[in-house]
Amino acid sequence: MGIVVVDPPRAARRLRILCLHGYEQDSAIFQTRLRRHMEALKDTADFVFVDAPNTLRPYDVDGMDNVARAADARAGRSLGRTLRGWYWPRSLDPEDVCGLEASIAHLESVLEQQGPFDGVFGFSQGKYPPPAVCPTRRICGLMAAVLCARLERQRQTPGGSATHPPFRFAVIASGYKLKDAKWAHVYETPIGTQSLHLYGVLDSMIHISQSMDLQGAFARPVGLSFLGDHFVPKSHEAVRAVQQFVEQFA
């Protein structure tokens, strides 16, 4: 578990963006997925990539290869790279998740030690089975929203212990609302962070209506749909849209 900071040469005050990778991934993978966006913003922003604190076990990982992964683990064979997640489901109906508290504590430590950050970029990346098979891959857009709401609530609470200001902006790809009743408070009031929401009209993992539902939880959202599946778009138009959104905060 680690933190990777990508800092181009500094000039004037630069934006700092906290980047949250997808389920079963890590900060190094996310860095490669955002390469075009980093290049477009190289004169404006520094990207800080953070690993999720939870190491997933074979039986935490949803998908068609669960049996094979479990068999490899029992036989002592390597599973390759470390699989990480911000949470995993204890049950799906009703939804009950584990590990989210540890992730929030970890990210609050990152905010205190590595901050301040101007914004957050969260997504779930890649093409995966439908939600009924693999429901937890929708995680990072959600994690960004939870963190935005938490920072705002800490700032608004009299005598609160906030050590980091609310984010000025958020970029969220393929996000959705967490249905676990323990976290319903996240959406009780509109999240004030200015946000850009990216969603593919062909997304087989997160239906566009789910991403628009999360978008509606923000007070000042901008939505951008693209012709594609479950990934952060890298077309010229999408990269330019993200660039223009972020640069307004520089």
N, C-alpha and C positions, 0 to 999 in steps of 0.2 A: 504494500500500500504506500502510495507516495503522492507528491504534488509536483507537477511539471509546469514550470513557468516559461513561457515563450515571450521574451522581451526583445523586440527590435530596438535599434539605437534610439535613445530618448532625445526629444527636442523640447517642446513645450509640454504643458500638462496633458497627459494621455489618459484615455479611458481605460479602466480595468474591468475585465469581464470574467466572471466565474463560470466555468464550463463543466457541465455535469453529463457524464457519459451514459450510455444505455445499459440495459440489463444484460448480464453475461459478458460485458465488455470492460474496458479500463480506460484510463486517461490517455495512454499512448494511441489506442485505436481511435478514440474520438479526435485526437489531434490530426490524424491523417484524414478523417472525414470532413474536418472543417478547413482543410488547407486552402481552398479557393476563397472562403470567407475571410480567412486570416490575411491572405494576400491582398484582397480588396481593401482591408482596413489596416494595412501595415503602417500607415502614417498616422493612424488615429488611435488605435487601441492595442493593449496588451491582453493576451488570453492566458488565463490560469486554469489548468486542467487538474481536476481532483479525482482521486480514486474513491469509490464507495468503500465503507469500512467493513461491509459484510462479505465474507468469502462464502460462496455458494457451494453446497455439497451436491453430489449427483442427484439426490432425490429432491433437491430444491428447484432443479432446473426443469421447467416444463418443455415438452416437445416430444417428438416421435422417437428420440434416441435415449430416453430415460433408462430403459432396461439395459441397453448396451453400456451406458455410462456407469450404472450401478454394478454391473458385472465386472467392468474394468477395475472399479474401486475395490471390490472384494478380492480380486485377484492380485491387487497390488500394482496394477499397471498405471502408468502416469496418465492423467487427464489433460496433459499439455499445459497451456497457460492457465493462470488463476482466473476463475470466473467470479465476478463481483456483481453485487446488486444492492440497491438502496433499501429494498425490502423484498419479502417473498410472502406468498399467501399461506395462512394456516388453514383457511377454508374459503370457498368461493360463494356459497349460498347458506347463510349470509356471508358477505365478504368480511374477512378478518385477517389482517396483515401483521407480520412480525418484522422487526428490525428497523422500522422507520424512526423510532425514538433514538436508536444508536446513530442513525444517519444524521438526524437533526443535530444531535450533540456534537458529532464529528464536524459538521459544516459550521456550526457556531464557533468551534475552536479555530477552524480555518479562517473564518471572518475576522476573528480577534487577532490571530497571529499573522495573517497574510493580507488583510484588508487595509484600507477600505476598498470596496468594489463599487463601481458605478452600476453595473448590470449583471444579469445572469443569462446564460444560454443553455437550455436543456432540451434534450431530445431522446427519442428511442429510434434506433437506426437499423436498417436492414429489412429484408423480406422474410416474413415468418409465417407460421401456420395461423389459422383463424383464432380469435380470442377464446373460443371454447377449448381449444387445444393448448394454447399458450398465452394465458391472460396477463402475465406479469411483465411482458416486454414493453408495456406501455408506460414505463415508469418515469423517465426523466422530465418530460414535460410536466408531469404531475409534481415531481420533486421541486422544480423551479417555482411552481405556483404556491406550494406549501411554504417554501422559504420566503417568498415575497410577502405572503399574508402574515407569517410569524414576525417578521421584522417590523411590519406596520403596526401590529398589535402591541409589540413590546414598546414601541415609541409612544403609543397612545395611552398606555396603562400608567396611571399615576404611581410614582415610586417604583416603576419597572426597572429591570436590570439591563436594558438595552445598551450594548457597547458598540453597535454598528448601525448606521442610519439605514432607512429603507432603501431598496434599490431604486434607481432612477428609471430603469427600463428592464424589460425581459423579452427575450426571443424564445418562443416555445414551439417546437415542432412535434406534431402528432400527439398533443396532450389530451388528457381526459380527466374527469373528476373521479377522485377516490370515493368509493361507495361505503367504505367501512364507517359505521356509525360513530366510532371514536374520533373521527376526523371531520365530521360534518361541520364543525365550527369554522373550518377554514373558509367555507363559502357563505357564512351567515351574512356578511356584509361585503359589498363590492371591494375587490382588491384594487387599491389606488395606483399601483405601479403601471406606468405606460407599457403596453405590451404589443408585440407583433406575433401573430399566430400563423404558422405554416401548416397546411394540410393538403395531402394528395387526394384528388378526387377518385383515384383508383385504389386507395389504401384498403388492402384486404385485412389489415390488422385492427386499425382504429377507424371506424366509420366517420365520415366527415361530420356527421351530426354530433358525435361525441366531442370532437375537437371544437366545434362551434358552441357546444354546451359549456365547455371550459372557458372559451373566449367570452361568453356572456357573464362569467363570474368576475371579470375585470371591469373597472369603471371607464377606462379609456383604451379599448382594444383596437387594433387594426388587424384585419384578416387578409391572408393571401393564400389562395388556392392555386395548385399547380397540377398539371397533367402528369401524374406519377403515382407510385405506390408508397410504401412505408419507409421513407428516408428523408434526410435533410436535402432539399433541392440544391443542385449545383449549376443550374442553367444560368446564363448571363443575366436574364431578367430577374431571377430569384436572388442571385448574389447582389445585384445592384439594388434591389428593394431592401435587403437586409442592411447593406452599406448606408443607404440614404436614411433609414430609420435610426441606425446607431449614431451616425455622424451629427444628427441634430442635437445630441447631448454633449458633443465635444466643446 
